[in-house]
């Protein structure tokens, strides 16, 4: 929840915030860059010698960090134009999504079944042990005080 300074100052004396005063912040979005833009910035950046002020000016002008340049350079070396292109996710069909969901549910239920079988087996062994102890306690003669 985001409050504006005016909203905080205006309601400071009452301590009450109205719904009108709340400024819902939009969810931040990750920036994406085209392969052409990356190649253009890399070329411009590399055209200046290391340590020159112009390199920093390029980064400031474009709102970039040196980590962008390093990552883009790695991508360029890895696969030229293809390495610079943004990786896209393959869309799954509804059947694939449903199949994955059912497989996950099946795996979860199988794990639960194994756990339940193990618990029943242990319960059976405990019951047998208690019966054996009960029988041995009944057959032993009691000592006289």
QUIWO-V621027 format. One line per field, one symbol per residue. burial: b if it has 24 or more other C-alpha atoms within 12 Angstrom, else e. Layout:
burial = ???
This chain:
burial = eeeeeeeeeeeeeeeeeeeeeeeeeeeeeeeeeeeeebbebbeebeeeeeeeeebeebeeeeebeeebbeebbeebeeeeeeebeeeeeeeeeeeeeeeeeeeeeeeeeeeeeeeeeeeeeeeeeeeeeeeeeeeeeeeeeeeee
